Amino acid sequence: TAVIWESDDGKSRKVTYGELGEEVARLASAMKSIGIGKGDRVGLYMPMIPEMVTAFLATIKIGAVIIPVFSGFGAQALATRLRDAEAKLLFTADGSLRRGKEIEIKKSADEAVKEVPSIRHVVLAKRLGIDVPWSIEKDLEWKEFLGRGVAPVETERTEAEDECLVIYTSGTTGRPKGTVHTHAGCQAQISKELGYYFDVKKDDRFFWVTDIGWMM
């Protein structure tokens, strides 16, 4: 098992490494089919669902740069970060649950995208199954988009100092600042922390507490 997801409403889902690997490859292939490639910036504005993990890894697999944004942020905060990064693609969801309440994420995403001319497409995962506004020109449904991809897909070769991730500060003291992480720096640090500080071994379970928008 690679991922165990447990939601606010008690739902649970397990994803194996095999399933995750195939889904990541298919999504990477689909992203390439719409012109997303090495060095392109990809926004990630999703709740903590398994599809978020797939989108994160697929983006890195093709050498694109992931821009994770806290799913609780409003449209203006999202637009500021996507515009600064000049993102071409945005992954989002119809909504999420926060403290038992339904939150319409797609609505905020649409408002933000209006202010970000570089965004070409928005890929939507259905978390709540609610009706949302739809743009024929830009919007792509997750499962349909995933169906365009084929596996396996070769992983893009990158240099140690190639950008992997740009995560923005909270902006509480002014304009949010994008902090850049490289492929070698990010991967090496995570491996070091899990291996040495947390002493994680095979079959251990690591509980992820924070939203993907925070560098924890």
C-alpha positions in Angstrom: 0.0 0.0 0.0 1.3 3.4 -1.0 -1.5 5.7 0.2 -4.3 5.3 2.8 -6.8 8.1 2.5 -9.3 8.9 5.2 -11.8 11.7 4.7 -13.7 14.0 7.0 -16.9 12.1 6.4 -15.4 8.7 7.2 -14.7 7.5 3.7 -11.5 5.6 3.2 -9.5 4.4 0.2 -6.3 2.6 -0.3 -4.0 2.9 -3.3 -1.2 0.4 -4.1 2.2 1.4 -5.5 1.2 -0.4 -8.7 -2.0 1.5 -9.1 -0.4 4.8 -8.2 2.5 4.2 -10.6 0.1 3.5 -13.5 -2.1 6.4 -12.8 0.9 8.8 -12.5 2.2 7.6 -15.9 -1.2 8.0 -17.5 -1.7 11.4 -16.1 1.9 12.4 -17.2 1.1 11.2 -20.7 -2.2 13.1 -20.8 -0.4 16.3 -19.6 2.1 15.9 -22.4 -0.7 15.5 -24.9 -1.9 19.1 -24.2 1.6 20.5 -24.4 2.7 20.6 -20.8 6.4 19.7 -20.5 9.7 20.3 -18.8 9.9 23.7 -17.0 6.2 24.5 -17.3 4.4 25.6 -14.1 1.5 23.6 -12.9 -0.9 24.8 -10.1 -2.2 22.3 -7.6 -5.3 23.6 -5.8 -6.9 20.5 -4.5 -8.1 19.0 -1.2 -6.2 16.2 0.4 -7.4 13.4 -1.8 -5.5 10.6 -3.6 -5.8 12.4 -6.9 -3.7 15.2 -5.4 -0.8 12.7 -4.9 -1.1 11.5 -8.5 -1.1 15.1 -9.9 1.9 16.0 -7.8 4.0 13.1 -8.9 2.9 13.2 -12.6 4.0 16.9 -12.8 7.4 16.1 -11.4 7.7 13.0 -13.6 7.6 15.1 -16.8 10.0 17.7 -15.5 7.3 20.4 -15.0 7.2 22.5 -11.8 4.5 22.0 -9.2 2.9 25.0 -7.5 0.9 23.7 -4.5 -1.6 26.1 -3.1 -3.6 25.7 0.2 -7.1 24.5 -0.8 -8.6 26.8 1.8 -7.3 30.0 0.2 -9.8 32.2 -1.7 -9.7 33.2 -5.4 -7.4 36.3 -5.0 -4.7 34.4 -3.0 -4.8 31.6 -5.7 -4.7 34.1 -8.6 -1.7 36.0 -7.0 0.4 32.8 -6.9 -0.6 31.3 -10.3 0.0 34.6 -12.0 3.4 35.1 -10.4 4.4 31.6 -11.4 2.9 32.0 -14.9 1.2 28.6 -14.5 -0.2 26.9 -17.7 -2.3 24.2 -16.1 -4.4 24.0 -12.9 -5.5 20.9 -11.0 -8.5 21.4 -8.8 -11.7 19.7 -7.5 -15.4 20.5 -7.4 -15.2 21.0 -3.7 -14.1 19.6 -0.3 -15.2 19.1 3.2 -13.8 21.3 5.9 -15.0 20.9 9.5 -18.1 19.1 8.2 -19.0 21.8 5.7 -19.0 21.6 2.0 -16.5 24.1 0.3 -16.9 25.0 -3.4 -13.3 24.9 -4.6 -14.1 25.1 -8.3 -15.9 28.4 -7.8 -12.8 30.0 -6.4 -10.6 28.4 -9.0 -12.7 29.9 -11.8 -12.6 33.3 -10.3 -8.8 33.0 -10.0 -8.3 31.7 -13.6 -10.0 34.8 -15.0 -7.0 36.8 -13.7 -4.3 34.4 -14.9 -4.0 34.6 -18.7 -1.2 32.0 -18.8 -3.6 29.2 -17.7 -4.6 27.1 -20.7 -6.5 24.2 -19.0 -8.1 23.3 -15.7 -8.4 19.6 -14.7 -11.2 18.9 -12.3 -11.4 15.9 -9.9 -14.9 15.1 -8.5 -14.7 15.0 -4.7 -18.2 15.9 -3.7 -20.1 15.2 -6.9 -21.7 18.6 -6.9 -22.7 20.7 -10.0 -20.1 23.2 -10.9 -19.7 25.9 -13.7 -18.0 24.4 -16.8 -15.9 26.0 -19.5 -15.8 24.0 -22.7 -12.7 25.8 -23.8 -10.6 25.2 -20.7 -12.1 22.6 -18.3 -11.2 18.9 -18.4 -12.8 16.2 -16.2 -10.2 14.1 -14.3 -11.2 10.6 -15.4 -11.8 11.6 -19.0 -8.4 13.4 -19.1 -6.7 10.4 -17.4 -8.2 8.2 -20.2 -6.2 10.1 -22.8 -2.9 8.9 -21.3 -1.0 5.7 -21.9 1.4 3.9 -19.6 4.3 3.4 -19.2 5.9 6.8 -19.7 9.6 7.6 -19.5 10.5 9.9 -16.6 12.1 13.1 -17.8 15.8 13.4 -17.0 16.6 16.4 -15.0 19.7 18.1 -13.5 20.1 18.3 -9.8 19.5 22.0 -9.8 16.4 22.0 -12.1 13.3 23.4 -10.5 10.9 20.9 -9.0 8.6 22.9 -6.7 7.8 26.5 -6.0 5.9 27.0 -2.8 4.7 30.4 -1.7 4.9 32.0 1.7 1.6 33.0 3.4 1.8 36.6 2.4 0.9 37.8 5.9 3.8 40.3 5.8 3.3 41.5 2.3 3.3 40.0 -1.2 3.7 36.1 -1.2 7.2 35.0 -2.1 7.8 31.9 -4.2 10.5 29.7 -2.6 12.2 27.5 -5.2 13.1 23.8 -4.5 15.2 21.8 -6.9 14.9 18.1 -7.8 18.0 17.0 -5.8 17.5 19.4 -2.9 13.8 18.5 -2.3 14.3 14.7 -2.8 17.4 14.5 -0.7 16.0 16.5 2.2 12.8 14.4 2.3 14.8 11.2 2.3 17.1 12.5 5.0 14.3 13.6 7.3 12.2 10.4 6.9 15.2 8.1 7.1 17.2 9.8 9.9 14.9 12.0 11.9 11.7 10.0 11.8 13.4 6.6 11.4 10.7 5.4 9.0 11.1 1.7 8.0 9.3 -0.5 5.5 5.7 -1.1 6.4 5.6 1.9 8.8 2.8 4.3 8.4 3.6 8.0 8.1 0.6 10.3 8.9 0.4 13.5 6.9 -1.2 16.1 8.9 -1.0 19.4 6.9 -2.6 20.5 3.7 -0.3 20.2 0.6 0.0 24.0 0.5 2.3 24.0 3.5 6.0 22.8 3.3 5.9 20.4 6.1 
